[in-house]
Amino acid sequence: MEWRVVENYPAYLVSNQGKILCSKTGNYVFPTRNMAGFLTVQLCRYGKPTTMFLHRVVANAFVDNPTGHPFVRHMDGDKLNNKAANLIWSNFESFYHDEEDDDEADRFADNLEDLLTS
C-alpha cells in the first residue's frame, strides 16, 4: 500500500487502496456514505471541517489527469470501490454515459446546462 499527503490537508495521508489516515493521531478517518451512495470523509484544516468525496481525494493523489477532466469515474461502477486502480478522470459526457438510468442522467445534464447558461 502506498501513502501520499492529501493535497491542501498536510495532516492527512491517503492510500492507493482508498484509506485515509490522520498523521497527527495515527487513526484512520472512517468514511460515511452520502445519499447518492458515494463515500465521503471529513477532513479538518485550521480547525474547520470540510466534507470531501473519498474517490476525488484518492484520484487527486494517485490518478494522472493530463487532459484536465473534471469528473472522477469508478471504472467498475461500484461507488464503494475507491482504489486508485479503479478510478479514472472523465469528461461530462462519458461520466454520465455510464450511468445506469440514462433518463435521470439526461435530466441532470439538462438541469446543469440550464444552471451554467443562466
N, C-alpha and C positions, 0 to 999 in steps of 0.2 A: 504494500500500500504506500502510495506517495502522498506527501502532505505539502501544501503551499499556503502562504499567508493570504487571507481573504482581502481582496482589493478594497482599500479605504477603511478596513477594520483590522488593524495590526494585532489586536488582542485575540484574534481567532485564526484557526487553521482549518482548511478544507482538504479532504482526501479525494483521490480519484475514484473512490468507492462510494462517494456521496455522504460522508460523515463530516460533522463539524465539531471542532474541539476548541474550548476556551483555553488559551495558553496560560492565562493567569491562574486558573484554578485546576487545570488538568482534567476538567469534566467535559463530557460530551454535551452538546446542545441538541436536545431532542426536538425533532420537527413535529408539527401538527398539520393535519390535513384541512385545507380550506374547503369551502362549499363546492368548488369546481373539481375537487379531487386532487389538487396539487399539494405537495408538501411545502410548508413554509417554516422558516426559522426566524427567531427574534434575536438580533444582534444589537449590542449597545456600543455607542461611541460618545464620549464626553457625557456619559450618564443618560443619554437619550436613546431609547429603544427604537429599532426600525425592523419591520417585518419584511422579509425577503423570500422570494421563491428559491427553494433549495437547488432546483435544476439550473437556474441562472447563476448562482454562486459557483457551482461546480463548473459550468461551461465557461464562465469568465476566467477561471483559474487554469483549466486544462484543455479546452477545445479551441483550436485555431479558428479565427473568423476573418480570413483575408479579404473577403468581399464586403464586410461590414453589415451583414444581415442582422436585423433587429430581434428576431424571434429564435427561441431555442425549442427544438422539437425532440421528443422521445422517439427514437427510431423504431422501437418495438411497440409503441403505442401505450405502454404501461407508465402511467404518471408517477408510480411509486418507485420505478427503476431509475434512480438518479446517478448511476455510474457514468463516468466520463465517456466510456466506450459506447454508451447508448444514446448520447446526446449529439445533436448536430445543429449548427446555426442555420436558419432558414429565412426565406423571404415570406411576405404575407401570403402570396398565392399558394406556395407549396405547403405552408404551415396549415392553412385551412382546407386545402385539398385532402389532407389526410384525416380530417375529422370524420367520425362515423356518421353524423347526422348532417348531410350536405345542406338541407333546408335551413337548419339552425345556423350553420356557418355562413350561408348566403345572407341571412337576416342580419347577423352580426357584422358582416362585411359592409352591407348597405348602411347600417347604423353608423359604423365607424367612418365610412366615406362621407356621410352627411355631417358628422361632427367635424371632420377635418376641413370640409369645404364651407362651413358656415361661419 
